[in-house]
Amino acid sequence: MILVYIEVRDGKVKKSSLETLSEGKRRADELGLDTAAVLVGHGLKGLDSGIFPYGASKVYLLENALLSHYSPSGFAAALAVLVQEAGPEIILFSATSMGKDLAPRLAARLGVSLASDCTGTAVVEGKLEVKRPIYAGKAFVTFRLAASPQLVTLRPNVFSLLEPSEAAGETLIKEVVIPEDDVKDVVSEVAREEGAALDVTEAEIVVSGGRGLKGPENFDLLKDLSALLPHSAVGASRSAVDAGWIDHQHQVGQTGKTVSPNLYLAVGLSGAIQHLAGMSSSKYIVAVNKDADAPIFKVADFGVVGDLFQIVPYLKEELKKVLAE
Amino acid sequence: MNIFVCVKRVPDTESKIRIDHSSNRIIEEGLNFVLSPYDEYAVEEALRIRESEGGKVTVFSVGPDVALATLKKALAMGADEAVLIKDVLPEAYDGLRVAKIFARVFEQKYPEFDLLLFGKQAMGSDNAQVPAMVAELLGLPQVNVVTKLEIEGNSATAHREIEGASEIVTLPLPAVLSAQKGLNEPRYETLKGIMMAKRKEIPVISLADLGFGADELSPQMDLVKMESPPPREAGQVIEVEPEEAARKLVDFLHNEAKVI
């Protein structure tokens, strides 16, 4: 069985979990395995129906009143109970904030290694192989996991969703018993960042700025562009973040986040090596920069040499026209 | 407050990574190695807690002899003690292996601590695994990717960065916490600190001292291949009037890339 952990945020199943399930289903078909999904929490009933269309033939709902809020130690303890019972060969997580926090805890509990933040999977000679970036994407490694179960987290926004099917499956609600002592790191509150609906790692379009913006106020230009573009978020270079122009949450690159959106629009951003590492797996890269020799143009699919302060206002108008069509 | 910080020696972020395909390893020659940037935030946080709460800061690293330089850097920043756990295996990208070593060190040799700090991930392996694994192996609560930390008596309140928000967790000590950028601004070493670090004796623990058998720490991840990222080819670059440039750019996005 391939077991896929499904993350619930604000009472909803995360899209990246469904991407992970879709990829799990593709590999399970090649390996001749079943695909199951697992949710952990309290009051999960009803969330199963949105999961079956993406390839799960079984959905486990692990219920415990202690787990109504996220706790890495508590959630790992609950998952370990199911793993003992169901004996999956492979367990997949999406490498979200929660997945990156929870999967290693479970791995250690099971005594197995973990391949983190993978961007590719394949079945070779009947075995699962996973590929992951190292050095923030300056190199890639391909692994086979020797231990069982094989634990893997998959990078969000990389794997395609299956075409939803009509298939239904079986829902198994389990009251898991976990020692209260195992639950000491419960999230008590979630403080939302104002105006940041979408994280750069989750966005389909990232509008990113660097030193060329010349000051914090000019990030408004990018925020305006982002407001026009659906599923987009504002990114930034390290130098813009270190200058205090925008919060670190937005930083893309080796000391920030690694992103792979459909479109990366780099504005006034030269493309230092540690920045390129964090975004060069984007499907399309487009750059506006006044320096024709900026390294960003070496990776851009389309580049405009010119003054961003003159170009961006026209860009906004042109985008509006196209989006209105 | 007895504070432990686990650190790693890594190539700096400006490094160009070259691969030796015969051994499936990166070529270390010519690389500049540093204290992993996120670990610097962890060391800084430990020093600040010591300054406000009193106590002692000890840094630990698993690695070859050259990792002593990384520990010296943390000592020069102001840490009180440092310990090297000598491990000559080249980077295996296997977090569990390193977590098992740290967990054994703390169980057997250094069981008394209130806080166990890490960087949120080591630069390079980019696993973000070891803190949570050590927490689990030691049966401790964890908060990873911490951007704000307050200690009050025997408990800590940490803000943890998630997608577009922060999770707030209050947990009892001892606990495992990992530092994210934004937690603080790491200090520079002082000349006095550098001189002190030079003179400081750093005890070295071997894996045999920890009672590990020959096979017990074999990596469980078989490295099949290491490769460079697929090269991106530069596309067209235009230099025309702003209005025309904007029109052509949007035309590319809409008609060629079809991303809007």
Chai-1 contact restraints between the chains, C-beta under 6 A:
chainA,res_idxA,chainB,res_idxB,connection_type,confidence,min_distance_angstrom,max_distance_angstrom,comment,restraint_id
A,P72,B,Q142,contact,1.0,0.0,6.0,A-B,restraint_1
A,S73,B,P141,contact,1.0,0.0,6.0,A-B,restraint_2
A,S97,B,I162,contact,1.0,0.0,6.0,A-B,restraint_3
A,S97,B,E163,contact,1.0,0.0,6.0,A-B,restraint_4
A,K100,B,A128,contact,1.0,0.0,6.0,A-B,restraint_5
A,D101,B,N144,contact,1.0,0.0,6.0,A-B,restraint_6
A,P104,B,Q129,contact,1.0,0.0,6.0,A-B,restraint_7
A,P104,B,A132,contact,1.0,0.0,6.0,A-B,restraint_8
A,P104,B,M133,contact,1.0,0.0,6.0,A-B,restraint_9
A,R105,B,A132,contact,1.0,0.0,6.0,A-B,restraint_10
A,R105,B,E136,contact,1.0,0.0,6.0,A-B,restraint_11
A,A108,B,M133,contact,1.0,0.0,6.0,A-B,restraint_12
A,A108,B,E136,contact,1.0,0.0,6.0,A-B,restraint_13
A,A108,B,L137,contact,1.0,0.0,6.0,A-B,restraint_14
A,R109,B,E136,contact,1.0,0.0,6.0,A-B,restraint_15
A,S113,B,D94,contact,1.0,0.0,6.0,A-B,restraint_16
A,S113,B,L96,contact,1.0,0.0,6.0,A-B,restraint_17
A,S113,B,Q220,contact,1.0,0.0,6.0,A-B,restraint_18
A,S113,B,M221,contact,1.0,0.0,6.0,A-B,restraint_19
A,L114,B,Q129,contact,1.0,0.0,6.0,A-B,restraint_20
A,S116,B,N127,contact,1.0,0.0,6.0,A-B,restraint_21
A,I134,B,D126,contact,1.0,0.0,6.0,A-B,restraint_22
A,Y135,B,I17,contact,1.0,0.0,6.0,A-B,restraint_23
A,Y135,B,G124,contact,1.0,0.0,6.0,A-B,restraint_24
A,G137,B,P229,contact,1.0,0.0,6.0,A-B,restraint_25
A,K138,B,I17,contact,1.0,0.0,6.0,A-B,restraint_26
A,A139,B,I17,contact,1.0,0.0,6.0,A-B,restraint_27
A,F140,B,E227,contact,1.0,0.0,6.0,A-B,restraint_28
A,V141,B,L223,contact,1.0,0.0,6.0,A-B,restraint_29
A,V141,B,M226,contact,1.0,0.0,6.0,A-B,restraint_30
A,T142,B,V224,contact,1.0,0.0,6.0,A-B,restraint_31
A,T142,B,K225,contact,1.0,0.0,6.0,A-B,restraint_32
A,F143,B,M221,contact,1.0,0.0,6.0,A-B,restraint_33
A,R144,B,D222,contact,1.0,0.0,6.0,A-B,restraint_34
A,R144,B,V224,contact,1.0,0.0,6.0,A-B,restraint_35
A,L145,B,M221,contact,1.0,0.0,6.0,A-B,restraint_36
A,A146,B,Q220,contact,1.0,0.0,6.0,A-B,restraint_37
A,A146,B,D222,contact,1.0,0.0,6.0,A-B,restraint_38
A,A147,B,Q220,contact,1.0,0.0,6.0,A-B,restraint_39
A,K184,B,P141,contact,1.0,0.0,6.0,A-B,restraint_40
A,K184,B,L171,contact,1.0,0.0,6.0,A-B,restraint_41
A,K184,B,P172,contact,1.0,0.0,6.0,A-B,restraint_42
A,D185,B,P141,contact,1.0,0.0,6.0,A-B,restraint_43
A,D185,B,Q142,contact,1.0,0.0,6.0,A-B,restraint_44
A,D185,B,V169,contact,1.0,0.0,6.0,A-B,restraint_45
A,D185,B,L171,contact,1.0,0.0,6.0,A-B,restraint_46
A,V187,B,E167,contact,1.0,0.0,6.0,A-B,restraint_47
A,V187,B,V169,contact,1.0,0.0,6.0,A-B,restraint_48
A,S188,B,I168,contact,1.0,0.0,6.0,A-B,restraint_49
A,S188,B,T170,contact,1.0,0.0,6.0,A-B,restraint_50
A,E189,B,I168,contact,1.0,0.0,6.0,A-B,restraint_51
A,V190,B,A165,contact,1.0,0.0,6.0,A-B,restraint_52
A,V190,B,E167,contact,1.0,0.0,6.0,A-B,restraint_53
A,A191,B,S166,contact,1.0,0.0,6.0,A-B,restraint_54
A,R192,B,A165,contact,1.0,0.0,6.0,A-B,restraint_55
A,E193,B,G164,contact,1.0,0.0,6.0,A-B,restraint_56
A,E193,B,A165,contact,1.0,0.0,6.0,A-B,restraint_57
A,A196,B,G164,contact,1.0,0.0,6.0,A-B,restraint_58
A,D199,B,E163,contact,1.0,0.0,6.0,A-B,restraint_59
A,D199,B,G164,contact,1.0,0.0,6.0,A-B,restraint_60
A,E202,B,E163,contact,1.0,0.0,6.0,A-B,restraint_61
A,H248,B,K181,contact,1.0,0.0,6.0,A-B,restraint_62
A,H248,B,G182,contact,1.0,0.0,6.0,A-B,restraint_63
A,Q254,B,T13,contact,1.0,0.0,6.0,A-B,restraint_64
A,T255,B,P37,contact,1.0,0.0,6.0,A-B,restraint_65
A,T255,B,K181,contact,1.0,0.0,6.0,A-B,restraint_66
A,N262,B,V259,contact,1.0,0.0,6.0,A-B,restraint_67
A,L263,B,V259,contact,1.0,0.0,6.0,A-B,restraint_68
A,I273,B,E14,contact,1.0,0.0,6.0,A-B,restraint_69
A,Q274,B,T13,contact,1.0,0.0,6.0,A-B,restraint_70
A,S280,B,R232,contact,1.0,0.0,6.0,A-B,restraint_71
A,Y284,B,A257,contact,1.0,0.0,6.0,A-B,restraint_72
A,Y284,B,V259,contact,1.0,0.0,6.0,A-B,restraint_73
A,F297,B,V237,contact,1.0,0.0,6.0,A-B,restraint_74
A,K298,B,A234,contact,1.0,0.0,6.0,A-B,restraint_75
A,V299,B,R232,contact,1.0,0.0,6.0,A-B,restraint_76
A,A300,B,G235,contact,1.0,0.0,6.0,A-B,restraint_77
A,D301,B,G235,contact,1.0,0.0,6.0,A-B,restraint_78
A,F302,B,G235,contact,1.0,0.0,6.0,A-B,restraint_79
A,F302,B,F252,contact,1.0,0.0,6.0,A-B,restraint_80
A,G303,B,V237,contact,1.0,0.0,6.0,A-B,restraint_81
A,V304,B,I238,contact,1.0,0.0,6.0,A-B,restraint_82
A,V304,B,A245,contact,1.0,0.0,6.0,A-B,restraint_83
A,V304,B,L249,contact,1.0,0.0,6.0,A-B,restraint_84
A,V305,B,E239,contact,1.0,0.0,6.0,A-B,restraint_85
A,G306,B,P242,contact,1.0,0.0,6.0,A-B,restraint_86
A,G306,B,A245,contact,1.0,0.0,6.0,A-B,restraint_87
A,Q310,B,P242,contact,1.0,0.0,6.0,A-B,restraint_88
A,I311,B,P242,contact,1.0,0.0,6.0,A-B,restraint_89
A,I311,B,A245,contact,1.0,0.0,6.0,A-B,restraint_90
A,I311,B,A246,contact,1.0,0.0,6.0,A-B,restraint_91
A,Y314,B,P242,contact,1.0,0.0,6.0,A-B,restraint_92
A,Y314,B,E243,contact,1.0,0.0,6.0,A-B,restraint_93
A,Y314,B,A246,contact,1.0,0.0,6.0,A-B,restraint_94
A,L315,B,A246,contact,1.0,0.0,6.0,A-B,restraint_95
A,E318,B,A246,contact,1.0,0.0,6.0,A-B,restraint_96
A,E318,B,R247,contact,1.0,0.0,6.0,A-B,restraint_97
A,E318,B,V250,contact,1.0,0.0,6.0,A-B,restraint_98
A,L319,B,V250,contact,1.0,0.0,6.0,A-B,restraint_99
A,V322,B,V250,contact,1.0,0.0,6.0,A-B,restraint_100
A,V322,B,H254,contact,1.0,0.0,6.0,A-B,restraint_101
